[in-house]
């Protein structure tokens, strides 16, 4: 690393300490670094004095370009008219991004990576997650993605309910902070498909619309993203109910998400919701997000 390059990077680090660096025109900085290291291509016969002067001007330009990018999130050829660069107008910046600074695309996980990620987030084994998924498929109307996601949503709602988590902890004789979504689903006298073994008919499913819908529901919910809602399943399947009864058990106030699906009831009250920062899955997620190239809020 040359002294000039080090000097430019140090200037950038100093600026980082003063402001939150967002949407900086990386391409513009790269051009400036190249100019600073190699000198202006338009002044190949420049004297040492001129080159030193040019280097100083470039450092000034670097700071102004970063400030401009921070404030406007763009770098255009009109930049030369917005700031007086004391002689740097001779450089042609027209090739630099004309609209917005390049933004890094969010990392998209594969289905396999999402499954592995959820195992870490929920602190369950792959076999335990498979049992939860199998139980969800067994409880839902088999040909309805909407009802399948609605069952998954019920399970998740219980996992963030103070009452349900404490009840599950009491049933297993464990600390409430150690309760997992697997414990929620397999707790005694809760989901009938566990007690009668029907969940076993749906074990090992790792493809298909219903599988992707449930996987994406859990992933989207814990990461608080909206991806895949529009195309994969009905967004209205997201709900705040804690319980359901099978098709045919209709009563006033109960809600169905498909023609032959379950009837959902018992709303998760706001005061019963475990705060996000206190949810075990949230803490787990923050610990492993870097492993998956994620930056979560």
N, C-alpha and C positions, 0 to 999 in steps of 0.2 A: 504494500500500500504506500503510495507516494505521500509526501508531506502535504501537497496541495489537496489530495483526496482526503487525507485525515482531517485537514482543516475544515473542509466542507462538511464532512460527516459530523464533526464536533459542533459545528454551527447548528446542524439539524438537531442534534441531541439536546443542545441548550434550548432550542425552541420547543422541543417536546416537553421540557420541564415547565414551560410557561402556559402551554395550551394543550387541549386535547386534539391530537392530530387525526383528522378525518378527511377522507376523499382527497388526499394530496395528489397533485399531478405527478405521479411517479415518472412518467415518460419525460416530463419537463425537467425534473431533477436529474434524470439520467443524461439528458442532453447537456445540461449545465456542468455536470461532473466531467463529461467527456471534453467539453470546452476548457474546463479548468485544468485537466490533466494534459491535454494535447495542444492547447492554444487554439486561437481562432483559425479555422481553415482559410479565411479570407485574408489573413495577415501572415503568410508563410515566411516573409522576409522581415518580420518585425524585430526590432532591437530588443535586448533584454529588458531595458527600461519600459518599453511599450508592453512587453509581455507581463511584467510585474504589475503594471498599471491595469492591464486587462484582467489579471487574476483577481485583483482587489475589486474591480467592478463586478466581476462574476459572483463573488461572495455576496456583495450587496444585492445583486439581482436575484441570487438564490433565496435570500431572506424575504425579499419582496414578493417573489413568485409564490413561496410557501404561504405567506400571509394572504396573498390574493386568493390562492386556492382554498384556504381555510374559510375565508369569508364568503366566497362566491361559488365554491365547488366547481369551478371551471377555469380553463386557461385558454384564451383565444388570441388570435392575431391582433385584436384590438388592445391587448395588454400594453403594448408600447405607447398607446395614446393615453392610457389610464395612469401610468406612472412615468416619471422622468428618470430614465436609467443612465443619465450622464454619459452619453456616448455609446451605450449598448444598443441603440436603435439600428445600428449597422448590421446587427445579427438578425437573421431571418427566423422568426419563431412561428411562421405560418403553418409549419407541418405539425406543430404540437396540437394535441387534442382540442378540437374546436368547440366542443359542447360541454362535456362533463369529464372530470377525472375518472380514470378507469377504476371501476369498483370490482373487487374480488367476488367471484361467484360463490355462493354458499356451497359447502360440501354436501353432496347428496349420497346418502348411504344406500347400499344394496339391501334387498330384503333380508339376506343372511346377516349382514352387519346390523340391521335394525333389531333382529331377533337377539343377537349376541348382546347388543347394547341394552335391550330391555331386561335381559337376564341380570346384567350388572346393576341396572337401575333399581329393579325390584328385589335384588338380592335373592334370586332363585336359581335353581339349576335348570338346564334345558329340559330335563324330564319333568320338572315341576311346572314349567311354563307350558309344556305340551299338555299336561293334565288340565291346566286352567283353560287353555284353548279348546281342548276336547270337550270339556264341560260346557263351555259357552256354545259350541256348535250343537251339542245335544239339547240344551235348554231352549234354543231358538227355533223358529219356523225354518225348516231346512232349506227352502228355496227362496228365502228372503234375506238379502243383505241388510236391509233396514232393521229387521228384528234381531239379527245376529249382533249388529253393532249396539243396538239398544240393550241387549243382555250384557255385553262387555262394559257398556257405560254404567250399568247398575253395579257391577262388580267394582269398578273403579270408584264410584261414588261412596260405596261402603268403606273403601280403603282410605278415604279422606274424611270419614265421619268419626268424630270423637267417641260417640256412643258405640258404634259398631266396632271400632278398633279396640276399645276397652273391653267390650263384651267378648271379642275373639281372644284377647289376651287372657281374660279370666278363664275361658273355656280350655285353653291349652296350658294355663299356668305359667305364662311367660310375661316379660315386660312389654308394655304397650309399644315401646319404641322398637321392639324386635318383631312386631307383627308384619308379615309380608302379604302381598296380594294372594299368594298361594294359601296362606293361613285363612284369609278372609273367605276364599272360595271353598275350602275343605272343612271349615268349622262345622261341628256337629249340628244336625237338624236345620241346615240352611238350604243348600241346593239338592234337590231330590236326585239329580243324575249322579251325584257322588255316592249317596247311600245305596242306590239300586244298581250302580255300576254301568249305567248307559254311556257315560263319558268314554268308556273303553272302546266303543264303536267308532270313535272319531279321533283316536290317538294317531300320531304320526303324519297328520295332514300338514303339508308345508307348501301347498300351492292352491290356486283357485281363487275366485273372487272373494269368497267369504274369508278365507285365510288372510288375503292381502288387506281386506277391509278391517279386520280385527287388529292385525299387526300395525297397520297405519293409524288406526284409531288410538291405540295405546302410545305409539311413538309420537304422534302429533300432539296428543294431550299432555304428555309429560314434558315435551319440549316447547309446548305452547305455540305450535305452528298451525297453519291452515292448509298445508299441502295435501292434496289428494281428496279433500272433502267433496269437491264439486263433481269429480268424475267417477269416484269409486263407490260412494254411498251417499244416501240422503242425509244432508247436514242436520235435518230435523230429528234424526235418531239420537242426537246429543240431547240429554235430558238431565234432570236433577232428582230422579226418582231412586228410591232405595230398595224397592221390592216389586215383585210381579207375580201374577198368577197365570196359569195356562189359558189358552184359548177356550172360550166357553164360560169363563168366570167373570163375565162383564158385570160391572156395577157402576153407578153414577160416580164420576170423578176419576175413574180409571182411564188410561190412555193406551191406545193401540198404535203401533207403527207399521203394521201390515195386516192384511185381511184375516189371516189365520194365526197371527202372532200372539204374544203374551199381552196381558193387561197390566200396565205399570201404575204404581201408586206410591204413597208415602214420600213426601218431598223432603229432600235434604235441606234443613233450615240453615240459614246463614250463620247463626251462632254455634251450630254444630260442626261447621267446617274447620278442619285443622289448618292453621295458617301455613302458607306455602313453605316458609323457612323452617317449619317444624316437621315437615313430612320427611320421613326417612328416605324415600325415593329421590327427593330433591337433593338432599345432601350427597347421596350416592352419585347422582347425575353430575354434580359439580366436580366430583373427584375423578370421573372417567371421561368427561367431555373432550379433553385434549387428546385422548387416545383415539378418538373418532373424528378429529378435525373439526369439532363443533365449537361454536361460541354462543353459549346460551344466556338468556337474560335471567 
